[in-house]
Amino acid sequence: MDKFRMIFQFLQSNQESFMNGICGIMALASAQMYSAFDFNCPCLPGYNVVYSLGILLTPPLVLFLLGLVMNNNISMLAEEWKRPAGRRAKDPAVLRYMFCSMAQRALIAPVVWVAVTLLDGKCFLCAFCTAVPVATLGNGSLVPGLPAPELARVLARVPCPEIYDGNWLLAREVAVRYLRCISQALGWSFVLLTTLLAFVVRSVRPCFTQVAFLKSKYWSHYIDIERKLFDETCTEHAKAFAKVCIQQFFEAMNHDLELGHTHGVLATATATATEAVQSPSDRTEEEREKLHGITDQGTMNRLLTSWHKCKPPLRLGQEAPLMSNGWAGGEPRPPRKEVATYFSKV
């Protein structure tokens, strides 16, 4: 258990690197999924486009949602978006920064899927085989006399060599090469466009809005750290509250046993359990002090509701009046003087 706890703490302290690794693994997995996927074009007019676009767009959407779900900050973003303003104002720039940071990682796997699909060409061939210019690549003299539904039926079978019977109109190899060249050109253009966009977002954008970028980045980290510290504090507080409640229960049980409500073996067993659980009086008082005056469930629920509805303002002084943005107004308070005392054992 200690090893698993150490691994969990390491992942929590290196969450960004861990999420980047997870997104990279999902990107490789998406490419492997497409390679193992058996693409079967229906080769029917009206169905080819729907099936191909479903293969091209549905898996990237699923991978994008999985990337967001696997990011722990999505719950923090949703909570920050929906919480009442209360005594702390919400900054839309921070919310945009948080969402963009998560979306950038979650988009890695969908981008790889779309790029691999276009470079492979099967999906594009199935979707746009009916749009091949027969007048240019095939026997154009037969096109004017051929009905449009019959022409679409013949061209829709181009991706299926076992049922294609239109060599008299258009050689299948010509149509396949034509469409795959267009698909690969679109695939490389997509890769180049996404690479340039990532470069602009990661490198050029902070240079033009450096101050706003730093502010958003700082308060985004603050919200994340505040949530983690709140969870840790809640755990410690709940532990202290449960410990005091259990001690009071066994103290009351021990008192009832002393009054003779129960006796015999049960009294011996309960006394043993009381000695194992009960702490010294000074430790009990210390645990009660950690509760900050909270003695019942209703008070704790009211405090949690107050934390959600009106979080404390981002200021350290309590005397200065609040401004509309949640910061303290007036003159800054003088810094506190700290005195350190050292004792010598000599």
C-alpha positions as CSV (number, residue, x, y, z in Angstrom):
1,M,0.0,0.0,0.0
2,D,2.9,2.4,0.7
3,K,4.2,1.9,-2.8
4,F,0.8,2.6,-4.3
5,R,0.5,5.7,-2.1
6,M,3.9,7.0,-3.2
7,I,3.0,6.4,-6.9
8,F,-0.3,8.2,-6.4
9,Q,1.4,11.2,-4.7
10,F,4.0,11.3,-7.6
11,L,1.2,11.4,-10.2
12,Q,-0.5,14.2,-8.3
13,S,2.6,16.3,-8.0
14,N,3.4,15.7,-11.7
15,Q,-0.2,15.9,-13.1
16,E,0.7,18.0,-16.2
17,S,3.4,15.6,-17.3
18,F,1.2,12.6,-16.6
19,M,-1.7,14.0,-18.6
20,N,0.7,14.8,-21.5
21,G,1.8,11.2,-21.4
22,I,-1.8,9.9,-21.3
23,C,-2.7,12.1,-24.3
24,G,0.3,10.8,-26.2
25,I,-0.7,7.2,-25.5
26,M,-4.2,7.9,-26.6
27,A,-2.9,9.4,-29.8
28,L,-0.8,6.3,-30.6
29,A,-3.8,4.1,-29.6
30,S,-6.0,6.0,-32.0
31,A,-3.6,5.3,-34.9
32,Q,-3.4,1.6,-33.9
33,M,-7.2,1.4,-33.6
34,Y,-7.6,2.7,-37.2
35,S,-5.0,0.3,-38.5
36,A,-6.8,-2.6,-36.9
37,F,-10.2,-1.3,-38.0
38,D,-11.7,-3.2,-40.9
39,F,-13.1,-0.4,-43.1
40,N,-16.0,-1.8,-45.3
41,C,-17.6,0.8,-47.6
42,P,-21.3,0.0,-48.2
43,C,-20.9,1.0,-51.9
44,L,-24.4,2.3,-52.1
45,P,-25.4,5.8,-53.3
46,G,-26.5,7.9,-50.3
47,Y,-24.9,5.6,-47.7
48,N,-21.2,6.1,-48.7
49,V,-21.0,9.7,-47.5
50,V,-22.9,9.1,-44.2
51,Y,-20.8,6.0,-43.3
52,S,-17.5,7.7,-44.2
53,L,-18.2,10.9,-42.3
54,G,-19.3,8.8,-39.3
55,I,-15.9,7.0,-39.4
56,L,-14.1,10.3,-39.9
57,L,-15.8,12.4,-37.2
58,T,-17.3,10.1,-34.5
59,P,-14.1,8.5,-33.1
60,P,-12.4,11.9,-32.8
61,L,-15.3,13.2,-30.9
62,V,-15.2,10.2,-28.5
63,L,-11.5,10.6,-28.1
64,F,-11.9,14.3,-27.3
65,L,-14.5,13.6,-24.7
66,L,-12.4,10.9,-23.2
67,G,-9.4,13.3,-23.0
68,L,-11.6,15.8,-21.1
69,V,-13.0,13.1,-18.8
70,M,-9.6,11.8,-17.9
71,N,-8.4,15.3,-16.9
72,N,-9.2,16.0,-13.3
73,N,-9.4,19.7,-13.9
74,I,-12.7,19.4,-15.8
75,S,-14.7,19.1,-12.5
76,M,-12.8,22.1,-11.2
77,L,-13.6,24.1,-14.3
78,A,-17.3,23.2,-14.2
79,E,-17.5,24.1,-10.5
80,E,-15.8,27.4,-11.1
81,W,-18.1,28.1,-14.0
82,K,-21.4,27.3,-12.1
83,R,-20.6,28.6,-8.6
84,P,-22.2,31.8,-7.5
85,A,-20.0,34.9,-7.5
86,G,-20.6,35.6,-3.8
87,R,-17.7,37.5,-2.3
88,R,-15.2,36.4,-4.9
89,A,-15.6,37.6,-8.5
90,K,-15.1,35.1,-11.4
91,D,-12.6,36.0,-14.1
92,P,-13.7,34.7,-17.6
93,A,-10.1,34.9,-18.8
94,V,-9.0,32.3,-16.2
95,L,-11.9,30.0,-17.2
96,R,-10.9,30.4,-20.9
97,Y,-7.3,29.6,-20.1
98,M,-8.2,26.5,-18.1
99,F,-10.5,25.2,-20.9
100,C,-7.9,25.9,-23.6
101,S,-5.2,24.1,-21.5
102,M,-7.4,21.0,-21.2
103,A,-8.6,21.2,-24.8
104,Q,-5.1,21.3,-26.2
105,R,-4.2,18.0,-24.6
106,A,-7.6,16.4,-25.4
107,L,-7.3,17.3,-29.1
108,I,-4.0,15.4,-29.7
109,A,-5.7,12.0,-30.2
110,P,-8.5,13.3,-32.5
111,V,-6.0,15.1,-34.6
112,V,-4.0,11.9,-35.0
113,W,-7.1,10.0,-36.0
114,V,-8.2,12.5,-38.6
115,A,-4.7,12.8,-40.1
116,V,-4.3,9.0,-40.3
117,T,-7.7,8.6,-41.9
118,L,-7.0,11.2,-44.6
119,L,-3.5,9.8,-45.3
120,D,-4.9,6.3,-45.6
121,G,-7.5,7.5,-48.2
122,K,-10.1,4.7,-47.7
123,C,-12.6,6.9,-46.0
124,F,-12.3,9.8,-48.5
125,L,-12.5,7.3,-51.4
126,C,-15.8,5.8,-50.1
127,A,-17.3,9.2,-49.4
128,F,-16.5,11.0,-52.7
129,C,-16.3,8.2,-55.2
130,T,-19.6,9.4,-56.9
131,A,-17.9,12.8,-57.5
132,V,-15.2,11.5,-59.8
133,P,-15.1,13.5,-63.1
134,V,-15.9,10.8,-65.5
135,A,-15.9,13.2,-68.5
136,T,-12.2,13.9,-67.7
137,L,-10.9,10.5,-66.5
138,G,-13.2,8.0,-68.2
139,N,-15.3,7.5,-71.3
140,G,-17.1,10.9,-71.5
141,S,-19.1,9.9,-74.5
142,L,-21.3,7.6,-72.5
143,V,-22.1,10.1,-69.7
144,P,-24.7,12.2,-71.5
145,G,-26.7,9.1,-72.5
146,L,-26.5,7.5,-69.0
147,P,-29.2,8.3,-66.4
148,A,-27.9,10.1,-63.3
149,P,-29.1,7.3,-60.8
150,E,-27.4,4.7,-62.9
151,L,-24.2,6.7,-63.1
152,A,-24.2,7.2,-59.2
153,R,-24.8,3.5,-58.7
154,V,-21.8,2.5,-60.9
155,L,-19.5,5.1,-59.3
156,A,-20.6,4.2,-55.8
157,R,-19.1,0.7,-56.3
158,V,-15.6,2.0,-57.1
159,P,-14.3,1.2,-53.5
160,C,-15.5,-2.4,-53.8
161,P,-13.5,-4.2,-56.5
162,E,-15.4,-7.5,-56.1
163,I,-18.7,-5.9,-57.2
164,Y,-17.5,-3.0,-59.5
165,D,-18.8,-3.5,-63.1
166,G,-18.1,-0.1,-64.6
167,N,-14.8,-0.6,-66.3
168,W,-16.5,0.3,-69.6
169,L,-17.2,3.7,-68.1
170,L,-14.2,4.4,-65.9
171,A,-11.2,2.3,-65.0
172,R,-11.4,1.6,-61.3
173,E,-7.6,2.1,-60.7
174,V,-7.8,5.5,-62.2
175,A,-10.6,6.6,-59.9
176,V,-8.9,5.1,-56.8
177,R,-5.6,6.8,-57.6
178,Y,-7.3,10.1,-58.2
179,L,-9.3,10.1,-54.9
180,R,-6.4,8.9,-52.8
181,C,-4.1,11.6,-54.1
182,I,-6.7,14.2,-53.1
183,S,-7.2,12.6,-49.7
184,Q,-3.4,12.4,-49.0
185,A,-3.0,16.0,-50.0
186,L,-5.8,17.0,-47.6
187,G,-4.1,14.9,-44.9
188,W,-0.7,16.6,-45.2
189,S,-2.4,20.0,-45.4
190,F,-4.3,19.1,-42.2
191,V,-1.1,18.1,-40.4
192,L,0.7,21.3,-41.6
193,L,-2.2,23.5,-40.5
194,T,-2.6,21.9,-37.0
195,T,1.2,22.1,-36.5
196,L,1.3,25.8,-37.4
197,L,-1.8,26.5,-35.2
198,A,-0.1,24.7,-32.3
199,F,3.0,26.7,-32.8
200,V,1.1,30.0,-32.9
201,V,-0.9,29.1,-29.7
202,R,2.1,27.8,-27.7
203,S,4.8,30.3,-28.9
204,V,3.5,33.4,-30.5
205,R,0.3,34.2,-28.6
206,P,1.9,34.7,-25.2
207,C,4.2,37.2,-26.7
208,F,1.4,39.6,-27.7
209,T,-0.7,39.2,-24.5
210,Q,2.0,38.4,-22.0
211,V,0.5,40.2,-19.0
212,A,-3.0,38.7,-19.5
213,F,-1.4,35.3,-20.1
214,L,0.6,35.4,-16.9
215,K,-2.4,36.5,-14.9
216,S,-4.6,33.8,-16.3
217,K,-1.9,31.2,-15.7
218,Y,-1.3,32.3,-12.2
219,W,-4.9,32.3,-11.1
220,S,-5.5,29.0,-12.8
221,H,-2.7,27.4,-10.8
222,Y,-4.2,29.1,-7.7
223,I,-7.6,27.6,-8.2
224,D,-6.1,24.1,-8.7
225,I,-3.9,24.4,-5.5
226,E,-6.8,25.9,-3.5
227,R,-9.0,22.9,-4.4
228,K,-6.3,20.4,-3.4
229,L,-5.6,22.2,-0.1
230,F,-9.4,22.3,0.5
231,D,-9.7,18.5,0.0
232,E,-6.8,17.9,2.3
233,T,-8.2,20.2,5.0
234,C,-11.6,18.5,4.6
235,T,-10.0,15.1,5.1
236,E,-8.1,16.2,8.3
237,H,-11.2,17.9,9.7
238,A,-13.4,14.9,9.0
239,K,-10.9,12.7,10.6
240,A,-10.7,14.8,13.8
241,F,-14.6,15.1,13.9
242,A,-15.0,11.3,13.5
243,K,-12.3,10.6,16.2
244,V,-14.0,12.9,18.7
245,C,-17.4,11.3,18.0
246,I,-16.1,7.8,18.4
247,Q,-14.3,8.7,21.6
248,Q,-17.5,10.2,23.0
249,F,-19.4,7.1,22.0
250,F,-17.1,4.8,23.8
251,E,-16.9,7.0,26.8
252,A,-20.7,7.0,27.1
253,M,-20.7,3.2,26.6
254,N,-18.1,2.8,29.3
255,H,-20.2,4.9,31.6
256,D,-23.3,2.8,31.0
257,L,-21.3,-0.4,31.6
258,E,-20.1,1.0,34.9
259,L,-23.7,1.7,35.9
260,G,-24.6,-1.9,35.4
261,H,-26.6,-1.8,32.2
262,T,-24.5,-4.6,30.8
263,H,-22.0,-7.0,32.5
264,G,-20.0,-10.1,31.9
265,V,-18.1,-10.8,28.7
266,L,-19.6,-7.8,26.9
267,A,-18.3,-5.4,29.6
268,T,-14.8,-6.9,29.3
269,A,-14.8,-6.6,25.5
270,T,-16.1,-3.1,25.5
271,A,-13.7,-2.0,28.1
272,T,-10.8,-3.4,26.1
273,A,-12.1,-1.6,22.9
274,T,-12.4,1.6,24.9
275,E,-8.8,1.4,26.1
276,A,-7.6,0.8,22.6
277,V,-9.6,3.7,21.0
278,Q,-9.7,6.3,23.8
279,S,-6.9,8.8,23.8
280,P,-5.6,10.9,26.7
281,S,-7.6,14.0,27.7
282,D,-5.0,16.4,26.3
283,R,-5.0,14.8,22.9
284,T,-8.8,14.8,22.9
285,E,-8.9,18.6,23.6
286,E,-6.4,19.1,20.8
287,E,-8.6,17.3,18.4
288,R,-11.6,19.3,19.5
289,E,-9.7,22.5,18.9
290,K,-9.1,21.5,15.3
291,L,-12.8,21.4,14.8
292,H,-13.0,25.3,15.2
293,G,-16.2,25.1,17.2
294,I,-18.1,22.7,14.8
295,T,-20.0,20.3,17.0
296,D,-22.8,19.0,14.7
297,Q,-23.6,18.0,11.1
298,G,-25.9,21.0,10.4
299,T,-23.1,23.5,11.2
300,M,-20.7,21.7,8.9
301,N,-23.3,21.7,6.1
302,R,-23.9,25.4,6.5
303,L,-20.1,26.1,6.3
304,L,-19.7,24.0,3.2
305,T,-22.7,25.8,1.6
306,S,-21.2,29.1,2.5
307,W,-17.8,28.0,0.9
308,H,-19.6,27.2,-2.3
309,K,-21.9,30.2,-2.5
310,C,-19.5,32.9,-1.2
311,K,-15.9,31.9,-1.2
312,P,-13.6,34.3,0.8
313,P,-12.2,37.2,-1.2
314,L,-8.6,37.0,-2.5
315,R,-7.1,39.3,0.1
316,L,-5.1,38.8,3.2
317,G,-6.3,41.7,5.4
318,Q,-9.7,41.7,7.0
319,E,-10.0,45.3,7.9
320,A,-9.8,46.9,4.5
321,P,-13.2,47.3,2.7
322,L,-13.9,45.1,-0.3
323,M,-14.1,46.4,-3.8
324,S,-16.4,45.1,-6.6
325,N,-13.7,42.8,-7.9
326,G,-13.1,41.1,-4.5
327,W,-9.8,42.8,-3.7
328,A,-9.2,45.0,-0.7
329,G,-9.3,48.7,-1.2
330,G,-7.7,51.5,0.6
331,E,-4.1,51.9,1.7
332,P,-2.0,48.7,2.0
333,R,-1.4,47.5,5.4
334,P,2.2,47.7,6.8
335,P,4.0,44.4,6.8
336,R,4.0,42.3,9.9
337,K,7.1,42.0,12.0
338,E,8.2,38.5,12.6
339,V,10.4,37.7,15.6
340,A,12.3,34.4,15.9
341,T,13.6,33.2,19.3
342,Y,16.4,30.8,19.6
343,F,17.1,28.7,22.7
344,S,20.5,27.4,23.5
345,K,21.1,24.1,25.3
346,V,24.4,25.3,26.8
